[in-house]
């Protein structure tokens, strides 16, 4: 449901983008799909806060410019000083409306709030897109469309829908 906002957020120069929601809901997958759809893949750097080498790169990002399009996944895993530095960098990029640098932060619920808490003046300079669990009716619709496309009927459709926990 938030995919159109994601596309607009990716197109807006310099403005930071925060994508937050429950674990496993499809946040990173959606961002990567939108990047492909917008043909931005050649200038994207994907970093994951769970990887030691990536954490080191994330820590030095604010000293680099231009950075192109950078996606920081699992942002919630970073220490507070690095988060603060990234928040300040996002504010600078937004103020400059940078065409050559954009940061996308992906994390669990309240990732955007943690950024704003660290840099209060960032509040109106980022777009926060909240991914929520989808209602079972939408998951059911998706499964039914898959059945139609494959010309099959799943005997375990109800179990699949229940196990999806609102995730596509």
PEZI-V212347 format. One record per helix or strand. SS is the DSSP state (h for helix, s for strand). FROM is the first residue (numbers start at 1). TO is the last residue. If there is no record, write none. Layout:
BEGIN
SS&FROM&TO  SS&FROM&TO
END
This chain:
BEGIN
h&3&11  s&16&21  h&27&37  h&41&43  s&44&48  h&52&61  s&68&73  h&75&77  h&80&96  s&101&107  h&111&118  h&120&125  s&126&131  h&136&150  h&157&164
END
